[in-house]
Amino acid sequence: MNKIIEYSTHLKEIIDEHLYKILIGLLLGCFSMGLFLVVALSKQNDRNIVQNDISTIDNTNVDSSDIESTNSNKQIYIDVKGEVNNPGVYKMKAGSRVTDLIRNAGGFKKDADQTAVNLAKQLADQDMIVVYKVGQGPKANQTDDVEKVNINKADSDELQKLDRVGEKMAQKIIDYRNQHNGFHSIDEIKQISGFGEKTFERLKDSLTI
């Protein structure tokens, strides 16, 4: 019994002597445990953020697909005129081509200038497609590359370069300008015999003063 009391007294003395060391050890242990938990939670949060980002990207891809699907179903309105069997305004799918429009309009008429139509052209909303008769399109009337003839200065040979103007007609032009102190406008040529309205319409884009 005495030994037990002595042992207890001795243990108490040891505890009292080293109490601060024991407390410091416990505190360090608690601090280490807390630090470990903080690091572990931080890593878990990082993993959750990465997973959320991946989920957001996946959702974005789905939304883009939905947008593309919506665009493919979009309707556009096209006005087709001229040498087609059923001219008018047609509702088409976005991405349609001129060839689709012509088919919907019943195809070309017999006199349509099909070579002037770009069938592969992609249509856009509010486009207007005009199909001309053969020989009546803008290209047929284009004279930008034709050298104009100055009817106030040209000699007989130069005047004869005009469409269907021969030597006699060229001389009439020269005589008129000499008598009237030149031409004051190109349509004044209609005052000369043989240069009627139809002839003037044919030549007007080739004339200058």
C-alpha positions in Angstrom: 0.0 0.0 0.0 2.8 2.3 0.9 4.5 1.5 -2.4 1.4 2.5 -4.3 1.2 5.8 -2.5 4.8 6.4 -3.1 4.4 5.6 -6.8 1.4 7.9 -7.1 3.2 10.7 -5.3 6.2 10.2 -7.6 4.0 10.2 -10.7 2.3 13.4 -9.6 5.6 15.1 -9.1 6.7 14.1 -12.6 3.4 15.4 -14.1 3.7 18.7 -12.2 7.3 19.0 -13.4 6.6 18.3 -17.0 3.0 19.6 -17.3 3.9 22.5 -19.6 5.7 20.1 -21.9 2.7 17.8 -22.0 0.4 20.8 -22.8 2.7 22.0 -25.5 2.7 18.6 -27.1 -1.1 18.4 -27.0 -1.4 21.8 -28.6 1.1 20.9 -31.3 -0.8 17.7 -31.9 -4.1 19.6 -32.2 -2.5 22.2 -34.5 -1.1 19.5 -36.8 -4.4 17.7 -36.9 -6.2 21.0 -37.8 -3.7 21.8 -40.5 -4.1 18.3 -42.0 -7.9 18.8 -42.1 -7.6 22.2 -43.7 -5.3 20.9 -46.5 -7.6 17.9 -47.0 -10.7 20.1 -47.3 -8.9 22.5 -49.7 -8.0 19.6 -52.1 -11.6 18.4 -52.0 -12.9 21.9 -52.9 -10.4 22.1 -55.8 -11.7 18.8 -57.1 -15.3 20.0 -56.9 -14.4 23.2 -58.7 -12.8 21.2 -61.6 -15.8 18.9 -61.8 -18.1 22.0 -61.9 -16.0 23.5 -64.7 -16.2 20.3 -66.7 -19.9 20.2 -66.2 -20.3 23.8 -67.3 -18.3 23.1 -70.5 -20.5 20.1 -71.3 -23.6 22.2 -70.8 -22.1 24.9 -73.1 -21.6 22.3 -75.8 -25.2 21.1 -75.5 -26.4 24.7 -75.8 -24.3 25.3 -78.9 -25.8 22.2 -80.5 -29.2 23.4 -79.7 -28.4 26.8 -81.3 -27.1 25.0 -84.5 -30.2 22.9 -84.6 -32.4 26.1 -84.3 -30.5 27.8 -87.1 -30.9 24.8 -89.4 -34.7 25.1 -88.9 -34.8 28.8 -89.5 -37.1 30.0 -92.3 -36.1 32.7 -94.8 -38.2 34.5 -97.5 -37.0 34.9 -101.1 -38.5 36.9 -103.9 -38.1 35.3 -107.4 -39.1 37.2 -110.5 -38.8 36.9 -114.3 -38.6 33.8 -116.4 -39.8 31.1 -114.0 -43.1 29.4 -114.2 -44.4 30.5 -110.8 -42.7 33.8 -109.7 -43.4 35.1 -106.2 -42.2 35.1 -102.6 -41.1 31.7 -101.3 -40.4 30.5 -97.7 -37.2 28.4 -97.7 -35.0 26.8 -95.2 -31.9 28.7 -94.2 -28.9 27.4 -96.3 -31.0 26.7 -99.4 -29.5 27.4 -102.8 -30.8 29.1 -105.9 -31.4 25.7 -107.5 -33.8 24.9 -104.7 -35.7 28.1 -105.2 -36.0 27.6 -109.0 -37.3 24.1 -108.4 -39.9 25.4 -105.9 -40.9 28.1 -108.5 -41.8 25.5 -111.1 -38.5 25.6 -113.0 -37.3 27.9 -115.8 -39.5 29.1 -118.7 -38.5 28.3 -122.2 -36.8 31.7 -122.9 -35.0 31.9 -119.6 -31.3 32.7 -119.7 -30.1 29.8 -117.5 -26.5 30.5 -118.1 -26.8 33.9 -116.3 -28.1 32.3 -113.1 -25.7 31.0 -110.4 -27.7 27.9 -109.2 -25.1 27.2 -106.5 -25.5 30.5 -104.8 -26.6 30.2 -101.1 -29.7 32.3 -100.4 -30.1 34.9 -97.6 -33.3 36.2 -96.1 -34.9 38.9 -98.3 -32.9 38.1 -101.4 -34.4 38.9 -104.8 -33.5 36.6 -107.7 -34.3 37.8 -111.2 -34.3 35.4 -114.1 -34.0 37.3 -117.4 -34.9 36.2 -121.0 -32.0 35.3 -123.2 -30.3 38.5 -124.5 -32.1 40.8 -122.0 -30.0 40.5 -118.8 -27.6 43.1 -117.5 -24.7 41.3 -119.1 -26.4 41.6 -122.5 -26.7 45.3 -122.1 -23.3 45.9 -120.6 -21.2 48.3 -122.8 -18.6 49.4 -120.3 -15.9 47.6 -122.3 -17.1 49.1 -125.6 -15.1 52.2 -126.7 -17.5 55.1 -127.1 -17.5 57.2 -130.3 -17.4 61.0 -130.0 -20.0 62.0 -132.6 -18.6 65.6 -132.5 -15.0 64.6 -133.4 -15.1 61.1 -135.1 -14.3 60.9 -138.9 -16.2 58.7 -141.2 -14.2 55.5 -140.5 -14.7 55.9 -136.7 -18.4 56.5 -137.1 -18.7 53.3 -139.1 -17.5 51.4 -136.1 -21.0 52.0 -134.6 -23.5 49.1 -134.9 -25.2 49.1 -138.4 -23.7 52.5 -139.4 -22.4 52.5 -142.9 -20.7 55.1 -145.0 -23.9 57.0 -145.9 -25.1 57.2 -142.3 -21.7 58.3 -141.1 -21.7 61.1 -143.7 -25.2 62.2 -142.5 -23.7 62.6 -138.9 -20.8 64.7 -140.2 -23.1 66.9 -142.3 -25.5 67.5 -139.4 -22.8 68.5 -136.9 -21.2 70.9 -139.5 -24.6 72.5 -140.1 -25.5 72.8 -136.4 -22.2 73.7 -134.9 -21.9 70.2 -133.4 -24.1 68.0 -131.2 -25.2 69.4 -127.9 -26.4 66.0 -126.6 -26.3 62.5 -127.9 -30.0 62.2 -128.3 -29.9 65.0 -130.8 -28.7 62.4 -133.3 -32.4 61.4 -133.6 -32.9 64.6 -135.7 -31.0 62.9 -138.5 -33.0 60.8 -141.0 -32.5 57.1 -140.4 -31.7 57.5 -136.7 -35.1 56.8 -135.1 -35.9 55.9 -131.5 -35.0 52.2 -131.9 -31.7 53.0 -133.6 -30.9 55.5 -130.8 -31.7 53.0 -128.1 -29.3 50.5 -129.7 -26.5 53.0 -130.1 -26.8 55.4 -127.1 -24.4 53.5 -124.8 -21.8 53.7 -127.5 -22.1 57.5 -128.1 -20.5 60.5 -126.5 -19.9 64.2 -127.3 
